[in-house]
Amino acid sequence: MTGDGKALGAKFGITFSGKWVWHMKDFIDRGFMNLFDPNILFKDYPAQGTSEPLESNELFDDAKAELEGQLAPIRAKVAVMDPAEAGALLSCSEEETEFHERLMILTRMHFEKEFELKVVEAFKPAYYSKVQ
């Protein structure tokens, strides 16, 4: 992460740069930090303290359901997305902030090798031409 609200990332032999990468890393980090938030880990933590921990299958249920409602349409779109379109989306401006669709693309690339290879081939961000 950089001081200007941008970040660098690398995966599948390509590098990403921009605000969307920073927002994606922040999203992932906040999810990890929630694993240690007593307000989430215990029932009525302010009043009862640690006396009544939630069962692991209850943890984050509300937040997970809300997030899944937002992400389901994006996941469905990315599941059938053409690799050229995916490569173009990953090649966005460094000023772009929306990351959810790009995160889903990277996830699909992780599980589908042929999709990964075609997306990498289509990945041509403007900042690459500056260094080549």
N, C-alpha and C positions, 0 to 999 in steps of 0.2 A: 504494500500500500504506500502511496506517496502522499505528500503533504497537500497536494492540490485536489484531493478527492478522486484521484484516479489510481488504478492499480495495474500491475502486470500479472499475467497468468500464462501458463504453458501447459499444453496437453496435446497428445497425438502428434508431437513434432512441430506444432505451430504455436505462436505466441499471440496473446490477446492483450489489448491495452485500452484503457479508458475508464470512464465513470461507471459503465455497466459492470465492469469487472470488480470495481471497488464495492458496488452495491451487492453483487453476488457474494463476495467474500464476507461482507458484513452480515448478510442474511445467514450464511452458513455458520459464522462465528456466534451470532446471537442464538441460533438454535442449539449449538453446543453449550453455551453458557447457561441456557435454561435448564440443563441437566443438574445444575448446582443451585437453582433458585428455590429457597425454602417455601416461598409463596405458591410454587407449583407442585412441590414434592409432598407437602403436608396439607391435610384438610384444615381449613381455617387457621393457618399458621399464626396470624396476629393474635388471636385469642387463645389458642390451644398449644402453641409452640410445636414441638416435634412429637407430641404425644400420639398423633394419629396419622401415620404415613399413608399415602395413597398406594394402592396396589400398582404394580408396574403397568398393568394393562389399562389403568385409568389415567396414567400420566399423560398430560398434553391432549387429552381427548377433545376438549372444546376447541383449542387452537388448531389441532390437526383437522378437525371437521370443517372449520371455517376456511383454512388454507386449501384444503382439498376441493372445496366448492369453487374457489378462485382458479385453481390450477387444472381442474379436470378438462375444461374446454381447450386450454393450451396444450395439455398432454395429448388430447385427441388430434389436434391439428398437427402437432409435431410427429405423431405416430405414422402419418401418411405423407409427410412433407417430402418434396423432391430434394435431393441432396444439393442441387444448384441453388435452390431457394435458401436452404439451411446455410450454405457457405456464404451467401450474400448477407444473411442476417448476422452471422458471426463477423463479417467484414465491415460492420457498421462504423460510423463516426465515433471517435473517442469521446465525444460529448453526449452520446446516447446513455441514458440511465436505466432503461427497462432491461431487466436481466432474466426474468422467469422463462421466457421462450428460449433464450440462448442456453440457459441451464438445462432445460429439457432436451435441447439439441445435443449438448455435450453428453448428457446421460444416455441418450439413444446411441450416440457414437460409441460409447463404452460397451454396449451390448451387441451392436451390429457392425461387424468389421467392414462389410461391403459399403454400408452407408458411411462409415467413418472415412474410408479411403476416398469416396466420391466428394464428401464435404471438404476434406483437406484439399483436394484438387481444385475445388471451386472457391476456396478461401483466398481472397485477394483484397485485403484492406488497403485503404489509401496510404496509410503510414508505411506500408512495405515498399512502395515505390520511392519513398524518400531515402531509403537506405540501400537500395539495390543499384 
